[in-house]
Amino acid sequence: MHNFHYVYHKETDEQALRLQEGPFEGVVWIYKDVKLPIHDEDGNRLDLEEVDTIPLTFRYDVLYNKDGVVNEDTLDEFNKVVGDILMTVLDEGLEDEVSEEIGNDDTEQSDLQ
């Protein structure tokens, strides 16, 4: 598990993420073009519960590269870290959405006494 938190880019006010520890501590980045295809190359709908790997694609921009720790030598490792974090963010977002649907406030008071 990677320790990160959300920050806002000073110039653009876009929400970004910053690593709090590890070899990439202090690096800030923003995700771009996150895509989860729902169809395969033949146009058939994917059953995400049956696929071996989730066909998620994304790009990112590093907004702050503290001490130049993201470089040619560490890029593969950094790509894995931001990919893992993206999966965590997506998973948390889905959990929140399900919780909101299950725990909505659409309650009615009973007429029974």
Secondary structure, DSSP 8 states (H G I E B T S, - for coil): ---EEEEE-TTT--EEEEE-SSTTTT-EEEEEEEE--SB-TTS-B--TTT-SS---EEEEEEEE-GGG-SSTTTHHHHHHHHHHHHHHHHHHHHHHHHHHHHT-S--------
